[in-house]
Amino acid sequence: MSDQTRAAIVTGAARGIGQAIAVALAEAGYDVAVFDVLDGAQTVARVEQAGRTGLAVRCDLSVAADREAAVAAVEQAFGRCDLLVNNAGVAPKVRADLLGAAEESYDRVMAINLKGPYFLTQRVARWMVAQQDAAPAARAIVNIASMSSYTASPSRGEYCLSKAGISMMTKLYAARLAAHGIGVYEIRPGIIATDMTAGVKEKYDKAFAEGIAPIARWGRPEDVAAAVVAVGTGALGYSTGEVINVDGGYHLRIL
């Protein structure tokens, strides 16, 4: 690989927001490793259509051996990682009242949404530090959190806790990695049209009509991807630990 080639890992990239991020990064000049429990072949095909190299890696982020094998595959295929995007996440299988939520659901959501990204970031960050002399100026880690980082939804408490944890994880790694020239950022999507939100479309259609956000439309996966590309191309080089809201202005408190 030439010194100008950049490589990214995007988790949960077989579809939805992760796929949009992978494709946008390819269009911005990145080779992309697609981590997912699902088949990432479609995303890889789109990465290759953009003229870059794609690599599909089956990986359950909640399993340590899977994480290690997945990163090893990228080491062998690309020889470097300049950008890690922790996008993979799941919602509870069943929305349940906080007073009756099951421990099994809590364990599943936290393992995938928080424990997996926490330790994947640890592994990739060590690699980034070790390759520091050979890396280009822009190296970063992006954590895809959610408006649920700060918005209480009592019918899916485990999801809210996992995303609040991602917010603190961003701060921790930003503080630890700044001295190595690695920026760490949190992107908080709002209401984005994906498979995860398809089942509540009517609810949020009504909410937009009633003014839930100043920009009165559903967000698109490409909206989130554009923010990741801004980080990946070094546009925020003198920032770290920042929160980028991609939510149509939902986070604003308006009287």
Residue pairs with C-beta under 8 A, 6 or more apart in sequence:
1 7
1 31
1 78
1 79
1 80
3 134
3 136
4 136
5 29
5 31
5 80
6 29
6 30
6 31
6 80
6 82
6 83
6 136
6 138
6 232
7 30
7 31
7 32
7 33
7 74
7 78
7 79
7 80
7 81
7 82
7 83
8 22
8 25
8 30
8 31
8 32
8 33
8 81
8 82
8 83
8 84
8 85
8 232
9 32
9 33
9 35
9 71
9 74
9 81
9 83
9 84
9 85
9 124
10 18
10 21
10 22
10 25
10 32
10 33
10 34
10 35
10 85
10 87
11 18
11 35
11 36
11 59
11 61
11 85
11 86
11 87
11 88
11 116
11 117
11 120
12 18
12 35
12 36
12 87
12 88
12 89
13 19
13 21
13 22
13 32
13 34
13 35
13 36
13 40
13 43
13 85
13 87
13 88
14 34
14 36
14 38
14 39
14 40
14 42
14 43
15 38
15 42
15 43
15 194
15 195
16 194
16 195
16 196
16 221
17 87
17 144
17 189
17 192
17 194
17 221
17 224
17 225
18 34
18 36
18 43
18 85
18 87
18 88
19 42
19 43
19 46
19 221
20 220
20 221
20 222
20 224
20 225
21 85
21 87
21 221
21 224
21 225
21 228
22 32
22 34
22 43
22 46
22 47
22 54
23 43
23 46
23 47
23 50
23 225
24 222
24 225
24 226
24 228
24 229
25 32
25 83
25 85
25 225
25 228
25 229
25 232
26 32
26 46
26 47
26 48
26 50
26 51
26 52
26 54
27 50
28 229
28 232
28 233
29 52
30 52
30 82
30 83
30 232
31 47
31 52
31 53
31 54
31 55
31 78
32 43
32 44
32 47
32 52
32 53
32 54
32 55
33 54
33 55
33 57
33 70
33 73
33 74
33 77
33 78
33 81
34 40
34 43
34 44
34 47
34 54
34 55
34 56
34 57
35 57
35 59
35 61
35 70
35 88
36 56
36 57
36 58
36 59
36 88
37 58
37 59
37 60
39 56
39 58
40 54
40 56
40 57
40 58
41 56
43 54
43 56
44 54
44 55
44 56
45 54
46 54
47 53
47 54
48 54
53 77
53 78
55 73
55 74
55 77
55 78
57 70
57 73
57 74
58 66
59 66
59 67
59 69
59 70
60 66
60 116
61 67
61 88
61 112
61 116
61 117
61 120
62 108
62 111
62 112
62 115
62 116
64 119
67 116
67 119
67 120
67 123
68 123
71 81
71 120
71 123
71 124
71 127
74 81
75 127
80 131
80 134
80 135
81 124
81 127
81 128
81 131
82 128
82 135
82 136
82 138
82 139
82 140
82 232
83 138
83 139
83 140
83 141
83 142
83 231
83 232
84 120
84 121
84 124
84 125
84 128
84 140
84 141
84 142
85 141
85 142
85 144
85 228
86 117
86 120
86 121
86 141
86 142
86 143
86 144
86 166
87 144
88 112
88 113
88 116
88 117
89 112
89 113
89 144
89 146
89 162
89 163
90 108
90 109
90 112
90 113
91 109
91 156
91 159
91 196
92 101
92 105
92 108
92 109
92 156
92 158
92 159
93 105
93 108
94 105
95 155
95 156
96 102
96 105
96 155
96 156
97 154
97 155
98 154
98 155
98 157
101 157
101 158
105 158
106 157
106 158
109 158
109 159
109 162
110 158
110 161
110 162
110 165
113 159
113 162
113 163
113 165
113 166
114 162
114 165
114 166
114 169
117 143
117 166
117 169
118 165
118 169
121 141
121 143
121 169
121 173
124 141
125 141
125 173
125 176
125 177
125 182
128 135
128 139
128 177
128 180
128 182
129 177
129 180
129 182
132 180
132 181
135 181
137 181
137 234
137 237
138 232
138 233
138 234
138 237
139 181
139 182
139 183
140 182
140 183
140 184
140 185
140 231
140 232
141 173
141 177
141 182
141 183
141 184
141 185
142 184
142 185
142 186
142 187
142 228
142 231
142 232
143 166
143 169
143 170
143 184
143 185
143 186
143 187
144 166
144 187
144 189
144 224
145 163
145 166
145 167
145 170
145 186
145 187
145 188
145 189
145 243
146 159
146 163
146 166
146 188
146 189
147 188
147 189
147 190
147 191
147 245
147 247
147 250
147 251
148 156
148 159
148 160
148 163
148 164
149 160
149 163
149 164
149 166
149 167
149 186
149 188
150 164
150 167
150 251
151 160
152 160
153 159
153 160
166 186
167 186
167 243
170 184
170 185
170 186
170 241
170 243
171 241
173 184
174 183
174 184
174 185
174 240
174 241
175 241
177 183
177 184
177 240
178 240
183 231
183 236
183 237
183 239
183 240
184 240
184 241
185 231
185 236
185 239
185 240
185 241
185 242
185 243
185 244
186 241
186 242
186 243
186 244
187 224
187 227
187 228
187 243
187 244
187 246
188 243
188 244
188 245
188 246
188 247
188 251
189 219
189 223
189 224
189 246
189 247
190 213
190 219
190 245
190 246
190 247
190 248
190 250
190 251
191 197
191 204
191 207
191 208
191 212
191 213
191 218
191 219
191 247
191 248
191 250
192 218
192 219
192 220
192 221
192 223
192 224
193 201
193 218
193 219
193 220
193 221
194 221
197 204
204 212
204 218
208 216
208 217
208 218
209 216
212 250
213 247
213 248
213 249
213 250
214 248
214 249
214 252
214 254
215 248
215 249
216 248
217 248
219 246
219 247
219 248
223 246
224 246
227 244
227 246
230 236
230 244
231 244
236 242
245 251
